[in-house]
Amino acid sequence: MGAGALCPFCEIALGKCAGRTSNILFQDDELLAFEDRSPSGSKHYLVVPVEHIKNINSLRGDEHALLVERMLKLGESLLRKDAPGAESYKFGFHRPPYNSVSHLHLHCIAMPFKSWWGAVKYKSLGCLGGWITAEEVLRSLSSSTKSS
């Protein structure tokens, strides 16, 4: 980003996208939740930290594990409230280079997908990247703090 340019999620957190963003569902000093502009399920929310964290590769240690846990709990709470009849829920992140915005964001999706593309877009590609569940990220953070 150029000097002075903010990422789109930082702009939303600062309230600079009035009229250009989806409905904000939750905001506090640490987290922000809003509707995805291109939902892949009947409900599709993004939960982002207010602090700019580039992506899941930037996560380290217990502090970030607590952040991801809080992101997941918020996403679960919002979907249980707004989509109680969903067949299931999906929570996770796109791994670089497959993330569309370089600001950590948890996808929270009420299943089923709206189209076949969602089943592809939100799928793990193993060592090639793609999708990783929030639980896998938490396990990875937990094992990295134990081995340090």
C-alpha positions, -999 to +999 in steps of 0.1 A: +000+000+000+012+035-007+019+061+019-012+070+038-033+042+021-052+020+045-064-015+037-101-018+032-107-035+066-087-009+084-109+018+067-141-001+079-127-003+114-120+035+114-155+042+100-142+056+068-164+035+045-198+049+053-222+038+026-196+016+009-195-014+032-217-041+044-237-040+076-215-039+107-227-066+131-203-060+160-175-037+170-154-032+201-118-021+207-104-054+195-128-069+169-151-060+141-177-082+124-195-074+092-213-091+063-192-104+034-199-084+002-201-116-018-217-142+005-210-178-002-238-191+022-271-179+034-251-159+060-215-151+055-197-128+079-161-117+083-146-112+118-114-091+117-091-077+144-092-039+146-054-040+147-039-046+113-025-081+112-015-090+076-026-127+075-024-160+094+013-163+087+017-132+110+002-150+140+025-160+168+020-174+203-005-173+231-017-137+225-027-144+189-042-177+200-065-158+223-073-134+195-083-162+171-103-179+199-122-146+205-128-142+167-141-177+165-165-173+195-178-141+180-184-157+146-201-187+162-224-165+183-234-143+153-242-173+131-261-192+158-282-161+164-288-152+127-288-186+110-301-211+137-315-235+110-283-238+090-272-274+083-238-265+096-213-237+099-178-232+085-151-211+101-117-205+087-091-184+068-076-183+033-039-189+034-016-166+014-016-162-015-053-171-017-065-143+007-081-114-012-074-088+014-041-086+034-058-081+068-065-111+089-101-121+085-121-151+097-148-163+073-180-174+092-204-192+068-238-207+073-240-239+051-248-250+025-229-230+000-249-210-025-230-224-054-204-250-064-178-223-064-179-221-026-170-257-022-139-250-043-130-216-028-133-228+008-113-261+004-079-269+017-052-274-010-028-291+014+007-279+010-004-255-017-025-234+007-061-225+002-084-228+032-075-236+068-101-240+095-100-218+126-095-250+147-064-259+127-050-224+132-056-227+169-039-261+170-009-247+151-006-217+175-009-241+205+018-264+192+042-236+183+040-221+218+047-256+233+077-261+212+092-227+219 
